[in-house]
């Protein structure tokens, strides 16, 4: 009888732990979904404000914006071009 009560108590405890973990996971999932929805909904405002800030900066300092754009283009050109591949040297052994 004692073994049955111990086994039943262990099963009851395991069920409570499983239920608690399930609730925690559900709460975490709900929070993540809510955060993702908020980020998605506010992303348009963030992009618009960023575009406005860039446009204002370019209008205030067009020469600086041109130099920055030229520097970025130059850096990309250096990164994207590479020297032509040369075939590996052929070693000849004269023995």
FENCORGI-V930000 format. One record per residue. N is the residue number from 1. RES is the residue in one letter. NEAR is the number of other ideal C-beta (glycine too) atoms within 8 Angstrom. D_CENTER is the distance of its C-alpha to the mean C-alpha in Angstrom with 2 decimals. Layout:
[[N:RES:NEAR:D_CENTER] [N:RES:NEAR:D_CENTER]]
//
This chain:
[[1:X:4:55.99] [2:X:5:54.05] [3:X:6:51.76] [4:X:7:51.06] [5:X:8:50.27] [6:X:8:47.92] [7:X:8:46.12] [8:X:8:45.96] [9:X:8:44.60] [10:X:8:41.94] [11:X:8:40.90] [12:X:8:40.92] [13:X:8:38.76] [14:X:8:36.28] [15:X:8:36.17] [16:X:8:35.52] [17:X:8:32.69] [18:X:8:31.15] [19:X:8:31.59] [20:X:8:30.03] [21:X:8:26.95] [22:X:8:26.72] [23:X:8:26.98] [24:X:8:24.33] [25:X:8:21.85] [26:X:8:22.87] [27:X:8:22.49] [28:X:8:18.96] [29:X:8:18.07] [30:X:8:19.89] [31:X:8:18.15] [32:X:8:14.63] [33:X:8:16.04] [34:X:8:17.73] [35:X:8:14.75] [36:X:8:12.85] [37:X:8:16.18] [38:X:8:16.68] [39:X:8:13.42] [40:X:7:14.34] [41:X:7:17.88] [42:X:8:17.37] [43:X:8:15.00] [44:X:7:18.21] [45:X:7:19.89] [46:X:8:17.23] [47:X:8:17.28] [48:X:8:21.06] [49:X:8:21.54] [50:X:8:19.53] [51:X:8:21.68] [52:X:8:24.75] [53:X:8:24.06] [54:X:8:23.67] [55:X:8:26.79] [56:X:8:28.72] [57:X:9:27.91] [58:X:9:29.01] [59:X:6:32.14] [60:X:5:33.04] [61:X:7:32.55] [62:X:7:32.63] [63:X:6:33.71] [64:X:7:30.86] [65:X:10:28.34] [66:X:8:30.17] [67:X:8:30.09] [68:X:8:26.35] [69:X:8:25.80] [70:X:8:28.33] [71:X:8:26.71] [72:X:8:23.29] [73:X:8:25.20] [74:X:8:27.20] [75:X:8:24.30] [76:X:8:22.65] [77:X:8:26.10] [78:X:7:26.50] [79:X:6:23.23] [80:X:6:23.84] [81:X:5:27.52] [82:X:4:28.85] [83:X:3:32.41] [84:X:4:34.12] [85:X:4:34.18] [86:X:4:37.50] [87:X:4:39.04] [88:X:4:39.38] [89:X:4:42.79] [90:X:4:45.44] [91:X:4:47.36] [92:X:4:50.95] [93:X:4:52.96] [94:X:3:56.64] [95:X:2:58.31]]
//
